[in-house]
Amino acid sequence: MKFSIKEYLLIAKLLLIQSVMGQSLQGYIYDLNSRESLPGAVIYIPDLKTGTITNQEGKYYLSKLPKGKFLVQVKMLGYASVSVLIDLNYISTQDFFLQMTAIEKKEVIVTGSPFTTDPKISSVPVTPVEKMKIITSPGDNLSTALSQIPGVAAISTGSGIAKPVIRGLSFNRVLVINNGVRQEGQQWGDEHGLEIDKFSVDRIEILKGPSSLLYGSDALGGVINVLEPIPAPDGSVRGEVISQYSSNNRNASGSVMAEGSHSGFIWRTRHSLKNAISYKTPAERVYNSGFREYYSDAMIGMHKSWGFSHLHFSRWKSKAGIPEGERDTVSSRLLNHEGLPATESELLSRDIFTPFQDIKHRKLSSVSNFILGKNQLRVNAGIQENIREEYESEESEAELGMNLRTATADVRLHFPERNSISTAIGISGMIQENKNSGEELLIPDYDLQDAGVYFNIKKSYSKTSINAGLRYDTRTMESAAHVEDSAAIFLKQTFNFGNFSAAAGLSYSLSEKLSMRLNLSRGYRAPNISELTANGIHEGLYRFETGNPTLKAETSVQADIGFSYDSEHISIAADLFANRINNFIYARNEGNEVIIIDGEELPRFQYVQGTVEMKGFEFTLDFHPHEDIHFENTLSFVDGRNTDIGMSLPYIPPLTIVNELRYDIHTDKKKKISDPYVKLGVHSRLKQKKIDQFETITPGAAVINLSAGANIKLSNQEMNMFISVNNLLDKAYYDHLSRLKAAGIMEQGINITAGISLPFGIKNPK
């Protein structure tokens, strides 16, 4: 059979139209029992970062989808989430039936595996955290908000600066991924917080345990994966306004977001502000603990049948006071920057006094998934700049200045599933450059090159899933020499590290309600620049630190076992772990050695290595005797010990118990006030007497929190309002992980926070 040129052109045109149009998926979402349609249900495909919501008839429609098999998730408040693997090559219509439940079900896991996976068949412990839990939780920053999660804590410097701790590990042992790209901001410092706006977070997944297989060095303790919001449905323009005020430190904060989608083109922008004065303990107001933050971001992207690509830009600027804790010898009042007792006007001022830190963080990144036939090519890349300046006395010139520039890339190729076997290979790389400015130097100028290659495989059965992977990383650091007054402060040195990471896991569904998982992983972490080269005063810990250029890379072997049980009224989860870290790096004062600087004696700490054993567990029990009553309880414990010297590790959280009793009133969503709730919680920390050389014992304490909220409808405007009272009884207590504890400064007293969230729609989808 012969074709004319016109016929060939017609065939080519039809093929082009088909490729542009792509696949579609549509259907209805129903209540399993009543068979009524459910408007407002969310349908989401994580691998494609696309989704929509059902209309008033409970119908959904997704277009411009690529061919292939994808995990589709359906969720709605008050119902158990459903995850179904759908082959878009053959299926274009799919209805879903959701079952009402009082138990909050976990979401689809993205972080815990290179393959998008349902929680029931994941071998690694991952905790999802929803947006509203982050926004309404106590804490002025993201790290503190996450400290309510079992197994997670925060090292804090007042109310404005905090960094996350996962199972007793922090600093460069916990990696933060923000919208697909690792966050780089001098994580080695204990007073270096996260430059992430908590209002911009849609959902977080916390991976507990060594994650070097996916992310390389710096993920030895775990990963905090910050996920971007689901794009707006096609044909819509919408947004939200968030406003909050806290009484204790008079923190006035707000955020405005707008987003839209049209024919595969999406966009989003957000602007946030925070401004707080010095916070108040039950005993005093803590001078110079106020802070200011400004954050803005913008995103544009395309969603077509070939996949998706998002381009992000974000900008962060903060100024935070650093309390020194020096007191008047007569009155015991905290001293101001001039060495005098702080006045009432200074304590209530929104000015930031010296010492303070001024942080700027800018990032440009892209996240893409290209559908190449039956393969998927995922490419995440970014460039970012972190400028840190610290002022001790004069605001005109910074005593410390560091400019860190980072470029990262991760490329992962997913092959099509064959015989229930999924495979993926990937490469990743990072280039860093740090330049110093200011009068003081904590670390030298340096350059860093990092590269890794990895392979993952997963075999799925009806009730069992087995996964394994292998990775190799190499890292090179070159530090520059620095001479002052003919004395060498830093030497020119080159450091090379390389090591393997591996993991193997098994998950098994014993029944529809009961499942278990096992995971064995080997992690790796290269020493950071401070551990290798430090040569100066650590102001925060009041000691002189000396680096060790002979340090080796840390390696760890961790075993995890977990169980979960979900029924109509009870949910139980238990995770146990044991971790052995070889060549663990820590600072130690040998023989009470001191060094004299400007006539002042300081203890000299040098970085050394040893063998560490860590073990612990997280236990969760949620009891829901009635659909309106939620009694949620968590218990977390971790013990870390240096077996070489027989001493506990620093910054280990005490045994922590969180109990929450919540009462929901389910009402018709068409009423002016719907879904009101009231919640009473008790956050208990037991006495921590397992301490390191420079720590002191911390007494136990129980803090009571109370909150309430509801959805309110005025005319056609919907809004969510909440009010919370944290530390209801104004309890005086210390946090073991607070850097201000050594100065006798306690945690925040009673704090009343009121917040409102107003979603708006300028244009609704058809």
matplotlib code that plots the C-alpha trace (Angstrom):
import matplotlib.pyplot as plt

x = [0.0, 1.4, 0.7, 0.8, 2.8, -0.5, -1.4, 2.0, 1.6, -1.9, -0.6, 2.3, -0.2, -2.4, 0.5, 1.7, -1.8, -1.9, 1.5, 0.5, -2.9, -1.5, -3.6, -6.4, -8.0, -11.5, -14.1, -16.0, -15.2, -17.8, -18.4, -18.0, -21.0, -23.6, -22.4, -22.9, -20.4, -17.8, -17.1, -13.7, -11.7, -8.1, -6.6, -2.9, -0.1, 3.1, 5.5, 3.9, 3.3, -0.2, -3.6, -7.1, -10.1, -13.6, -16.4, -19.8, -20.9, -17.8, -16.2, -12.6, -10.7, -6.9, -5.6, -2.3, -1.0, 1.9, 1.6, 2.8, 2.0, 1.6, 0.6, -2.6, -3.6, -7.1, -7.7, -10.3, -10.6, -12.4, -11.7, -9.0, -6.6, -6.5, -3.5, -3.9, -1.3, -3.0, -1.7, -2.6, -1.9, -5.2, -7.2, -8.8, -11.8, -11.4, -13.9, -12.7, -14.6, -13.4, -14.2, -14.9, -12.4, -11.4, -7.8, -5.6, -3.9, -0.4, 0.2, 2.1, 5.8, 8.2, 11.4, 11.8, 12.4, 13.5, 10.2, 6.9, 5.6, 2.5, 3.4, 2.3, 5.0, 7.9, 10.7, 12.0, 10.4, 9.0, 6.7, 4.6, 3.7, 0.8, 0.7, -1.9, 0.0, 3.1, 1.3, -0.7, 2.0, 4.0, 7.3, 8.4, 10.4, 10.2, 12.6, 10.8, 7.4, 8.8, 10.0, 6.5, 7.1, 8.3, 12.0, 12.5, 13.9, 15.5, 18.7, 17.6, 19.2, 16.2, 12.9, 14.2, 17.1, 16.8, 18.1, 16.6, 17.7, 16.6, 17.2, 19.9, 21.8, 22.0, 24.3, 25.8, 24.3, 20.8, 20.1, 17.3, 15.8, 13.7, 11.6, 13.9, 17.2, 19.4, 19.5, 23.1, 23.7, 26.7, 25.0, 28.0, 27.2, 25.0, 23.4, 22.9, 19.1, 17.1, 16.4, 13.0, 9.7, 7.2, 4.3, 5.6, 5.6, 2.8, 4.0, 7.1, 8.3, 10.8, 13.0, 14.6, 17.9, 20.8, 19.7, 23.1, 21.9, 19.7, 21.5, 25.1, 27.2, 25.4, 22.3, 23.7, 21.0, 18.1, 16.4, 13.8, 12.1, 10.1, 7.6, 6.0, 2.2, 0.1, -0.3, -3.6, -6.2, -6.1, -8.1, -8.0, -6.4, -6.4, -4.5, -4.4, -3.7, -2.3, -2.0, -0.8, 0.0, 1.7, 1.4, 4.7, 7.2, 4.5, 5.4, 3.4, 3.6, 1.8, 2.0, 0.3, 0.2, -1.3, -1.1, -2.7, -2.8, -3.8, -3.4, -0.4, 1.3, 1.5, 2.7, 2.9, 4.3, 4.5, 5.6, 6.0, 7.0, 7.8, 8.7, 9.1, 10.5, 12.4, 10.6, 9.5, 10.1, 8.1, 11.0, 12.1, 12.1, 15.2, 17.1, 18.0, 16.1, 13.9, 14.1, 12.9, 12.4, 11.4, 10.8, 9.6, 9.5, 8.2, 7.6, 6.7, 6.3, 5.0, 2.9, 2.6, 2.4, 6.2, 6.2, 6.7, 9.4, 9.3, 11.6, 11.8, 13.4, 13.4, 14.9, 15.3, 16.5, 16.6, 18.1, 18.2, 19.5, 21.8, 21.3, 24.6, 23.1, 25.5, 23.9, 24.3, 26.1, 23.8, 20.3, 20.9, 19.2, 20.3, 22.8, 22.3, 24.9, 26.5, 27.0, 24.1, 20.9, 18.5, 15.7, 12.0, 12.0, 14.9, 13.2, 10.0, 11.8, 11.5, 15.1, 17.7, 20.8, 24.3, 25.3, 23.1, 23.3, 22.2, 21.4, 20.6, 19.8, 19.0, 18.2, 17.4, 16.4, 14.5, 12.7, 11.7, 10.5, 10.8, 8.8, 11.1, 9.0, 8.5, 11.4, 11.3, 14.3, 14.1, 16.5, 16.8, 19.4, 20.0, 22.3, 22.2, 24.1, 24.2, 25.6, 26.1, 27.3, 27.6, 28.0, 29.5, 29.7, 29.5, 26.8, 28.9, 31.3, 30.7, 33.2, 32.3, 31.3, 30.9, 29.7, 28.8, 27.9, 26.6, 25.6, 23.9, 22.5, 20.8, 19.8, 17.9, 16.7, 13.7, 13.3, 9.9, 8.6, 9.2, 7.9, 7.0, 10.7, 11.4, 15.0, 16.6, 20.1, 21.4, 24.2, 24.5, 27.1, 27.8, 30.3, 30.8, 32.9, 33.2, 34.8, 35.3, 34.9, 34.9, 37.5, 37.3, 37.7, 36.1, 36.8, 39.2, 38.2, 37.6, 36.4, 34.4, 33.6, 31.2, 30.0, 28.0, 26.6, 23.8, 21.6, 18.2, 16.0, 12.6, 10.6, 6.9, 4.7, 1.1, 1.9, 5.7, 8.1, 11.9, 14.2, 18.0, 20.5, 24.2, 26.0, 29.5, 30.5, 33.7, 34.4, 37.4, 37.9, 40.7, 41.2, 43.1, 46.0, 45.6, 48.3, 48.0, 50.9, 53.3, 51.4, 49.7, 46.0, 45.0, 47.2, 46.6, 45.4, 43.6, 41.2, 39.9, 37.1, 35.2, 33.0, 30.2, 26.6, 24.1, 20.6, 18.3, 14.7, 11.6, 8.0, 5.3, 1.5, 0.6, -3.1, -5.2, -4.6, -1.2, 2.1, 5.8, 9.1, 12.8, 15.6, 19.4, 21.4, 25.0, 25.6, 28.5, 29.5, 32.7, 34.1, 33.0, 35.4, 35.1, 36.0, 39.0, 40.4, 38.8, 41.3, 39.5, 37.0, 33.5, 31.6, 28.4, 30.1, 32.7, 35.7, 38.6, 38.2, 41.0, 40.3, 41.9, 43.2, 43.7, 40.0, 38.4, 34.9, 32.2, 30.4, 27.4, 25.3, 21.7, 19.0, 15.3, 12.3, 8.8, 5.2, 1.9, -1.7, -4.7, -8.3, -11.5, -10.8, -7.1, -3.9, -0.6, 2.9, 6.3, 9.8, 12.9, 16.5, 20.1, 22.9, 26.7, 28.8, 32.5, 34.9, 32.2, 33.6, 33.2, 35.0, 36.8, 38.8, 41.7, 43.4, 41.4, 43.8, 43.2, 44.5, 44.9, 43.4, 43.7, 44.3, 41.3, 41.5, 39.4, 39.1, 40.7, 38.5, 39.9, 38.0, 38.7, 37.0, 35.5, 32.9, 29.3, 26.4, 22.9, 19.6, 16.0, 12.4, 9.3, 5.9, 2.5, -0.9, -4.0, -7.3, -10.6, -13.6, -15.8, -15.5, -15.4, -12.9, -9.1, -6.7, -3.2, -0.1, 3.6, 6.7, 10.2, 13.6, 17.2, 20.4, 23.8, 27.1, 30.7, 32.0, 35.6, 35.4, 32.2, 30.4, 27.1, 26.9, 25.9, 22.5, 20.6, 16.9, 15.4, 12.6, 9.7, 5.9, 3.3, -0.4, -3.2, -7.0, -9.0, -12.7, -14.1, -17.6, -18.6, -21.1, -22.6, -19.9, -22.6, -23.1, -21.4, -19.3, -18.1, -15.7, -14.9, -12.5, -10.8, -7.5, -5.7, -2.1, 0.7, 4.3, 6.5, 10.2, 11.9, 15.0, 18.1, 21.1, 23.0, 25.2, 28.5, 31.6, 30.3, 26.6, 24.7, 21.8, 18.4, 15.3, 12.2, 9.1, 5.5, 4.0, 0.3, -1.1, -4.6, -6.0, -9.2, -10.3, -13.0, -13.9, -16.0, -18.0, -19.0, -21.1, -19.1, -15.7, -14.4, -11.7, -9.9, -9.3, -7.5, -6.2, -3.7, -2.3, 1.1, 2.6, -0.9, 0.3, 3.4, 5.7, 9.3, 11.6, 14.8, 15.1, 18.1, 18.9, 18.7, 22.0, 20.8, 20.4, 24.0, 23.3, 20.4, 17.8, 14.6, 12.1, 9.1, 6.3, 2.7, 2.1, -1.2, -1.3, -4.2, -4.2, -6.4, -6.1, -8.2, -8.3, -9.6, -10.4, -10.3, -11.0, -12.4, -11.7, -14.4]
y = [0.0, 3.4, 6.7, 10.1, 13.0, 14.5, 11.2, 11.0, 14.6, 13.7, 10.7, 12.8, 15.5, 12.9, 11.4, 14.9, 15.8, 12.5, 13.2, 16.7, 15.7, 12.9, 10.5, 11.5, 10.0, 10.8, 9.4, 9.9, 9.6, 8.0, 7.3, 3.5, 3.0, 5.6, 5.5, 9.3, 11.3, 13.3, 16.9, 18.4, 15.1, 15.4, 13.2, 13.4, 11.6, 12.2, 11.1, 13.7, 16.4, 16.9, 16.6, 18.1, 18.2, 16.8, 19.2, 19.5, 16.2, 14.4, 14.2, 14.7, 15.0, 15.0, 15.6, 15.8, 12.8, 10.6, 6.9, 4.5, 3.1, 5.6, 5.5, 7.6, 8.8, 9.9, 11.6, 13.5, 14.7, 12.1, 9.3, 6.7, 7.6, 5.2, 4.5, 2.6, 1.8, 2.7, 1.9, 4.9, 3.0, 1.1, 2.9, 6.3, 6.0, 5.1, 5.5, 5.5, 4.6, 6.1, 4.7, 7.0, 6.5, 8.2, 7.1, 9.5, 7.5, 8.1, 9.5, 8.2, 8.1, 9.8, 10.1, 6.7, 5.0, 5.9, 4.4, 6.1, 3.7, 3.1, 3.3, -0.3, -1.7, 0.7, -0.9, 2.4, 4.4, 7.6, 10.1, 12.5, 15.9, 17.8, 21.6, 22.5, 20.6, 22.7, 26.0, 25.5, 23.8, 25.7, 27.2, 30.2, 28.2, 25.0, 23.0, 23.7, 22.9, 19.5, 18.7, 17.6, 14.5, 11.3, 10.8, 14.5, 17.3, 20.7, 22.4, 26.0, 29.4, 31.3, 31.3, 32.4, 29.9, 26.1, 23.1, 19.6, 16.5, 13.0, 10.1, 12.1, 13.1, 16.6, 19.1, 17.6, 14.2, 15.3, 16.4, 18.8, 18.5, 21.5, 21.1, 18.4, 20.1, 19.8, 22.9, 24.1, 26.8, 26.0, 23.1, 22.4, 25.4, 24.8, 28.3, 27.9, 27.4, 26.4, 29.1, 27.7, 29.5, 27.2, 28.9, 27.8, 24.1, 21.9, 18.6, 17.2, 13.6, 12.7, 9.7, 8.3, 6.6, 6.4, 7.6, 7.8, 5.4, 8.1, 11.2, 10.4, 12.0, 14.1, 11.9, 9.6, 10.4, 11.0, 13.3, 16.0, 16.3, 19.5, 19.1, 21.8, 22.2, 20.3, 22.6, 24.4, 22.5, 23.3, 26.5, 27.9, 30.8, 30.6, 31.6, 32.0, 34.6, 33.5, 35.8, 34.9, 36.7, 35.3, 37.0, 35.9, 37.5, 39.5, 37.6, 39.1, 37.0, 36.7, 35.1, 35.6, 33.0, 33.0, 30.3, 29.3, 26.8, 27.0, 24.4, 22.8, 26.0, 26.5, 29.3, 30.2, 33.0, 33.5, 36.3, 35.9, 38.2, 37.6, 40.1, 39.2, 40.9, 39.2, 36.2, 35.9, 33.0, 32.6, 34.5, 37.2, 38.5, 37.3, 40.3, 40.3, 37.2, 38.9, 38.3, 39.4, 37.3, 37.9, 35.2, 35.2, 32.6, 32.1, 29.1, 28.5, 25.1, 23.0, 19.8, 18.0, 14.5, 14.3, 14.9, 18.1, 20.6, 23.2, 26.2, 27.6, 30.8, 31.7, 34.4, 34.5, 37.2, 37.2, 39.1, 37.4, 38.5, 36.1, 36.2, 36.1, 35.4, 37.7, 39.0, 41.9, 40.6, 42.5, 42.2, 39.1, 40.9, 40.2, 42.8, 44.7, 45.2, 48.1, 45.9, 47.5, 45.9, 45.7, 48.3, 47.6, 49.6, 47.5, 44.3, 45.3, 46.8, 45.4, 46.5, 43.8, 44.6, 43.2, 40.4, 39.3, 37.3, 38.5, 35.7, 35.9, 32.8, 32.7, 29.6, 28.8, 25.2, 23.0, 19.7, 17.7, 14.3, 13.4, 10.4, 8.7, 6.0, 3.5, 5.1, 8.1, 10.5, 12.6, 15.6, 17.9, 20.7, 23.9, 26.8, 28.6, 31.2, 31.5, 34.7, 34.6, 37.7, 37.9, 41.2, 41.3, 45.0, 47.4, 47.1, 48.8, 45.9, 42.2, 40.3, 37.1, 36.7, 33.6, 33.4, 29.8, 29.0, 25.6, 23.9, 20.5, 18.0, 14.6, 12.6, 9.3, 7.0, 4.7, 1.7, 0.1, -2.5, -6.1, -9.1, -6.9, -5.7, -2.0, -0.6, 2.8, 4.1, 7.6, 10.0, 13.1, 15.8, 18.9, 21.8, 24.3, 27.4, 29.2, 32.7, 34.5, 38.2, 40.1, 40.3, 36.8, 33.4, 30.2, 28.1, 28.7, 29.5, 26.2, 24.4, 21.1, 18.6, 15.7, 12.9, 9.7, 6.9, 4.5, 1.6, 0.6, -2.4, -3.4, -6.7, -6.7, -9.6, -9.7, -9.1, -8.6, -6.0, -6.5, -3.6, -3.2, -0.7, 0.2, 3.6, 4.9, 8.5, 10.5, 13.9, 16.3, 19.4, 22.0, 24.6, 27.8, 29.0, 32.1, 34.0, 36.8, 38.6, 36.1, 33.2, 30.5, 30.4, 27.9, 25.7, 24.9, 21.3, 18.8, 16.1, 13.1, 10.8, 7.9, 5.1, 2.7, 2.9, 0.1, -0.9, -3.8, -4.0, -6.1, -5.2, -7.8, -7.4, -10.0, -9.1, -6.2, -4.5, -5.7, -5.1, -5.3, -4.1, -4.8, -2.6, -2.9, 0.1, 1.2, 5.0, 7.3, 10.9, 12.8, 15.2, 18.8, 21.7, 22.8, 19.3, 19.2, 22.7, 24.7, 26.9, 29.5, 30.5, 28.9, 31.8, 29.8, 27.1, 29.4, 27.2, 27.1, 24.5, 22.8, 20.7, 17.4, 17.0, 13.2, 12.4, 9.6, 9.3, 8.1, 4.9, 3.4, 0.2, 0.5, -2.1, -1.1, -3.2, -1.8, -2.9, -1.2, -2.1, -0.2, -0.9, 1.1, 2.6, 1.8, 2.5, 1.3, 1.7, 0.8, 1.3, 0.0, 0.7, 0.0, 2.0, 1.5, 4.4, 3.9, 6.9, 9.1, 12.6, 14.7, 17.5, 16.6, 18.4, 16.1, 16.6, 19.8, 21.6, 25.4, 28.1, 31.8, 34.2, 38.0, 37.2, 34.9, 31.2, 29.0, 25.2, 23.7, 21.1, 19.1, 16.9, 13.2, 10.0, 7.0, 4.2, 5.1, 2.9, 4.3, 2.6, 3.6, 3.4, 5.4, 4.2, 5.6, 4.6, 6.4, 5.4, 6.7, 5.3, 7.6, 9.4, 12.7, 11.7, 11.3, 10.2, 10.2, 9.2, 9.0, 7.8, 8.3, 7.3, 7.4, 6.5, 7.4, 6.3, 6.6, 3.1, 4.1, 6.5, 5.3, 8.6, 9.7, 11.8, 15.5, 16.9, 13.6, 14.3, 12.8, 10.3, 12.2, 11.5, 13.4, 12.9, 14.7, 14.5, 16.0, 16.4, 17.1, 18.2, 17.0, 19.4, 20.2, 22.0, 24.4, 25.9, 29.1, 27.3, 23.8, 21.2, 22.9, 21.2, 21.5, 19.8, 19.4, 18.2, 17.3, 17.3, 15.6, 15.4, 13.1, 14.0, 13.8, 12.6, 10.9, 13.8, 14.7, 16.4, 20.0, 19.4, 19.4, 17.3, 18.7, 18.1, 16.7, 18.8, 18.5, 21.3, 21.6, 23.0, 23.9, 24.8, 25.1, 26.0, 25.8, 26.6, 29.7, 30.9, 34.5, 35.1, 33.2, 33.6, 30.5, 30.8, 28.6, 30.1, 28.7, 29.7, 27.9, 28.4, 26.8, 26.3, 26.9, 26.9, 29.0, 26.2, 27.1, 24.5, 24.0, 22.2, 19.9, 20.9, 24.6, 26.5, 29.1, 26.5, 27.0, 30.7, 29.9, 31.0, 28.9, 28.2, 30.3, 30.8, 30.9, 31.9, 32.5, 32.3, 33.2, 32.5, 32.8, 31.3, 32.6, 30.6, 32.5, 31.6, 34.2, 31.7, 28.2, 25.1, 24.3]
z = [0.0, -1.0, 0.7, -0.8, 0.7, 2.0, 3.7, 5.3, 6.6, 7.9, 9.8, 11.3, 12.3, 14.0, 15.9, 16.9, 18.2, 20.2, 21.8, 22.8, 24.0, 26.1, 28.3, 30.6, 33.8, 35.0, 37.3, 40.5, 44.2, 46.4, 50.1, 50.4, 52.7, 51.5, 47.9, 47.8, 45.7, 47.6, 46.5, 47.6, 47.5, 46.4, 43.6, 43.3, 41.2, 43.1, 40.3, 38.0, 40.7, 39.3, 40.8, 41.1, 43.4, 42.7, 41.8, 43.4, 41.7, 43.0, 39.6, 38.7, 35.5, 34.8, 31.3, 29.5, 31.3, 30.0, 29.3, 32.0, 35.4, 38.2, 41.8, 42.2, 45.7, 46.8, 50.1, 52.0, 55.6, 57.7, 55.2, 54.9, 52.0, 49.0, 46.8, 43.6, 40.9, 37.5, 34.0, 32.0, 28.8, 29.2, 31.9, 31.4, 33.7, 37.4, 40.3, 43.9, 47.1, 50.4, 53.8, 56.8, 59.6, 62.9, 62.4, 60.5, 57.7, 56.5, 53.1, 50.1, 50.9, 48.5, 50.6, 52.1, 48.7, 45.3, 44.2, 45.1, 47.6, 49.8, 53.5, 54.1, 51.8, 52.8, 54.8, 56.2, 59.0, 57.5, 59.3, 57.2, 58.7, 57.3, 56.6, 59.3, 62.0, 61.1, 61.0, 64.3, 66.3, 69.0, 67.8, 65.9, 63.3, 61.3, 63.4, 66.7, 65.0, 64.0, 67.5, 68.4, 66.2, 68.0, 67.5, 66.4, 68.6, 68.1, 69.3, 70.0, 70.6, 71.9, 70.0, 66.6, 65.9, 65.9, 64.0, 63.8, 65.6, 64.5, 66.9, 68.7, 65.6, 64.2, 62.4, 59.3, 60.1, 59.2, 55.6, 54.7, 51.2, 50.1, 46.9, 45.6, 46.3, 49.4, 51.7, 52.3, 54.9, 57.1, 58.9, 61.1, 63.4, 66.5, 66.2, 62.4, 61.8, 58.7, 56.1, 55.3, 55.8, 57.7, 55.9, 52.5, 53.5, 52.2, 53.7, 55.2, 55.3, 58.0, 57.2, 60.4, 60.1, 57.7, 54.2, 52.5, 49.9, 48.3, 49.4, 50.1, 52.8, 55.5, 55.7, 58.3, 60.9, 58.6, 56.1, 56.4, 53.0, 52.5, 49.7, 47.6, 47.4, 44.8, 41.8, 41.3, 39.2, 35.5, 34.7, 38.2, 40.0, 43.8, 46.9, 50.7, 53.3, 56.7, 59.7, 63.2, 66.5, 69.6, 72.9, 74.6, 72.2, 70.3, 67.1, 64.3, 61.2, 57.9, 54.5, 51.2, 48.4, 44.9, 42.2, 39.0, 36.2, 32.5, 29.8, 31.5, 32.5, 36.3, 38.5, 42.2, 44.4, 48.2, 50.5, 54.3, 57.2, 60.9, 63.6, 67.3, 70.4, 73.2, 74.6, 78.2, 80.6, 83.8, 85.5, 83.1, 79.6, 77.7, 76.4, 72.7, 71.7, 69.2, 65.4, 62.0, 58.9, 55.3, 52.8, 49.2, 46.4, 42.9, 40.8, 37.1, 35.5, 32.6, 32.8, 29.5, 28.2, 28.3, 32.1, 34.1, 34.9, 37.7, 38.1, 41.7, 43.1, 46.8, 48.9, 52.7, 54.9, 58.7, 61.6, 64.9, 68.3, 70.2, 74.0, 75.8, 79.3, 81.2, 84.4, 86.9, 90.0, 92.3, 90.8, 88.6, 85.7, 82.2, 80.9, 77.6, 74.9, 76.9, 80.0, 82.0, 83.2, 80.3, 80.6, 80.1, 76.8, 75.5, 76.5, 74.7, 71.7, 68.2, 67.5, 67.3, 69.4, 69.3, 69.2, 66.3, 63.1, 59.7, 57.2, 53.5, 51.5, 47.8, 45.7, 42.1, 41.5, 39.0, 39.5, 36.5, 35.5, 31.8, 30.4, 27.9, 26.4, 29.3, 31.3, 33.6, 33.9, 37.0, 37.2, 40.2, 40.1, 41.9, 42.8, 46.1, 48.1, 51.8, 53.3, 57.1, 59.0, 62.8, 64.6, 68.1, 69.0, 66.1, 63.5, 60.9, 60.5, 60.8, 63.1, 61.1, 57.5, 55.4, 51.8, 50.8, 47.2, 46.3, 43.0, 43.2, 40.7, 41.0, 37.9, 38.4, 35.6, 36.4, 34.2, 33.5, 35.9, 34.7, 36.5, 39.5, 39.6, 39.6, 39.1, 39.1, 38.7, 39.5, 39.8, 42.0, 42.5, 44.5, 44.1, 47.0, 47.5, 50.8, 51.1, 54.4, 55.3, 58.5, 61.3, 62.7, 61.0, 62.2, 59.2, 56.2, 52.6, 50.9, 47.8, 47.8, 45.1, 45.8, 43.5, 43.9, 41.8, 43.0, 42.1, 43.6, 43.0, 44.4, 44.0, 44.9, 45.8, 46.9, 50.6, 50.5, 49.2, 49.1, 48.3, 48.1, 46.9, 46.7, 46.4, 46.2, 47.1, 46.8, 48.3, 47.9, 50.0, 49.5, 52.2, 51.7, 53.8, 56.0, 57.8, 60.4, 62.0, 60.5, 62.2, 60.1, 61.3, 58.6, 56.3, 52.7, 52.8, 50.6, 52.0, 50.1, 51.2, 49.6, 50.9, 50.1, 51.3, 51.1, 52.3, 52.2, 53.5, 53.7, 54.4, 54.9, 55.4, 58.0, 57.5, 56.3, 59.6, 60.7, 58.9, 59.8, 58.2, 58.6, 57.3, 57.5, 56.2, 56.0, 56.1, 55.5, 56.4, 55.5, 58.1, 57.7, 57.3, 60.9, 62.2, 60.0, 60.3, 63.2, 65.0, 67.1, 69.8, 69.7, 71.2, 71.7, 73.9, 75.4, 74.3, 71.9, 69.2, 67.2, 64.1, 63.3, 59.7, 60.2, 60.7, 58.8, 57.4, 59.7, 58.8, 60.4, 60.4, 61.6, 62.0, 62.1, 62.9, 62.9, 63.4, 62.7, 63.4, 62.1, 63.0, 63.0, 66.4, 67.3, 65.6, 67.0, 65.6, 67.1, 65.6, 67.3, 66.1, 66.9, 65.3, 65.5, 64.2, 63.6, 63.6, 65.2, 65.4, 68.5, 70.4, 73.7, 76.3, 77.1, 80.5, 81.2, 78.8, 78.6, 76.3, 77.1, 74.6, 75.3, 79.0, 79.2, 80.0, 77.7, 77.7, 74.6, 72.8, 69.9, 67.4, 67.9, 66.9, 68.6, 68.4, 69.2, 69.9, 69.7, 70.4, 71.0, 69.9, 69.0, 70.0, 69.0, 70.3, 68.9, 70.4, 68.9, 70.9, 68.9, 65.6, 67.4, 70.1, 69.4, 72.1, 70.6, 72.5, 71.5, 73.4, 72.1, 73.6, 72.3, 74.1, 72.6, 74.1, 73.2, 74.0, 73.8, 76.8, 78.4, 78.1, 76.7, 73.6, 73.8, 72.6, 73.3, 73.9, 77.1, 77.1, 75.8, 76.1, 74.3, 75.1, 73.2, 73.7, 70.8, 70.5, 67.0, 66.3, 62.8, 61.3, 57.9, 55.9, 54.6, 58.0, 59.0, 61.6, 60.7, 62.0, 65.4, 67.7, 71.0, 72.0, 75.3, 75.2, 77.7, 76.5, 79.1, 79.1, 81.7, 83.6, 81.4, 83.5, 80.6, 79.7, 77.9, 79.4, 78.8, 79.7, 83.0, 84.2, 83.1, 85.4, 83.9, 83.1, 81.9, 79.8, 79.2, 75.9, 74.9, 71.5, 69.6, 66.1, 63.4, 59.8, 59.5, 56.5, 56.1, 53.1, 50.4, 52.2, 54.0, 56.6, 59.2, 62.7, 65.6, 69.0, 71.1, 74.6, 75.0, 78.5, 79.9, 83.6, 82.9, 83.9, 84.6, 82.9, 80.9, 77.6, 77.6, 73.9, 74.5, 74.1, 76.6, 79.4, 80.5, 81.1, 83.4, 80.8, 80.8, 78.0, 77.0, 79.6, 78.7, 75.1, 73.4, 69.6, 67.4, 63.7, 60.7, 57.2, 54.3, 51.1, 48.1, 44.5, 41.7, 39.0, 39.6, 37.3, 34.8]

ax = plt.figure().add_subplot(projection="3d")
ax.plot(x, y, z, "-o")
ax.set_aspect("equal")
plt.show()
